[in-house]
């Protein structure tokens, strides 16, 4: 599909893809399988969160390092990001069927077996020799990158676009039970359109964002997220949730497909892929930690519809910052690297010359 078989990098992309697809480590799965108390499951969930963050940061850093070509990087990163949605889509039905047929341990034992297989594939495919950074250590540190306005605004866009989904996960099932009288099986099925939209957005819009401008694409994606979030509370039945949920997942997926490769482009000179993707992971973690905590209190005071409207309007209000970055990009001089060669982190290959500087034109 993405012509990844052209060289040996296919194996690396495969291991990163399935790592994000499984989104666990072996210890976590075993604890989930045998755990029966709240404390044990809390420990397993905590380990899973740490492992997920490590996989996300290291996986995206590997892809960014292995694919310095902007067009291929956008394509492959979108493909890898889609594994998250595919994991959710596959996890719901497989987990429920195995749980019903064999009990709680069955789905976790299946994941454990797949992880053992994946570890073997990683040992075969990955190069564990340390790689020297191209730039100075200070310029590659995450503290240095946090002083870069562009990185902060992009991380904030990822945070804001992810927040509506973080609010929906704990609050939507309660709202569905009390206002729409949804059945139990419908509570999980309501999130399937989100996963489908995210899968489509990440897999098919990475190259579109590269061709027509990542900032412009991200602005349109955040507008879609904002519109979808404000429409969700207006639904009066389950079928009316399908379109706004699909739009929400699509908007988040398109925003990620546009902005995640852009972060790598901003640090290509220094090779600080690890620090910049740790910042991106912090933005996602903030959304999924502060979103449910804040929304839980706000729902009780102002209600679920107004919380979703506020999250949607916040996405719309954030768009001018991305427009500011695009306008600022037009006035910035071309950078010069240490070897004296002119360097443009958004430089396109010659075969796409007619799309050159598409990020600049609004």
Number of C-alpha atoms within 10 A of each C-alpha: 5 10 10 15 10 8 8 10 15 14 17 19 23 16 22 23 22 17 24 22 20 20 21 23 21 18 14 20 24 16 18 21 19 14 17 10 8 9 10 14 17 14 15 20 17 13 17 20 17 13 18 18 20 14 18 22 21 17 23 26 21 17 23 28 18 14 17 14 14 20 18 20 23 29 24 27 26 27 24 25 25 27 23 21 24 17 17 18 19 11 16 13 12 13 17 13 14 16 15 11 9 10 13 17 16 17 20 21 17 14 20 21 12 15 20 13 11 18 15 11 15 18 11 12 17 15 10 8 6 6 8 7 13 12 16 12 12 12 15 21 16 18 13 13 20 15 10 12 11 20 20 16 16 24 24 20 25 25 23 26 33 29 29 31 26 22 25 21 16 15 18 18 19 16 18 21 14 10 11 14 14 17 12 11 8 14 17 12 15 18 22 19 21 27 23 21 23 29 27 21 27 32 23 17 24 30 23 16 24 28 20 18 22 28 29 20 24 28 24 17 28 29 23 24 35 28 21 25 27 20 18 21 20 12 15 13 13 16 9 14 19 19 15 23 25 21 24 32 32 27 32 29 33 33 32 27 34 30 24 24 26 22 21 26 21 20 20 19 21 17 23 27 27 23 21 28 25 19 23 25 20 17 22 21 18 16 23 19 14 14 23 20 14 12 24 17 11 14 17 10 11 11 14 21 16 15 25 26 20 16 25 26 18 19 28 21 13 19 19 12 17 20 17 13 17 21 16 12 17 12 9 8 8 11 13 12 13 10 7 8 9 10 15 17 15 18 15 19 12 9 8 11 12 10 15 19 18 20 22 19 14 11
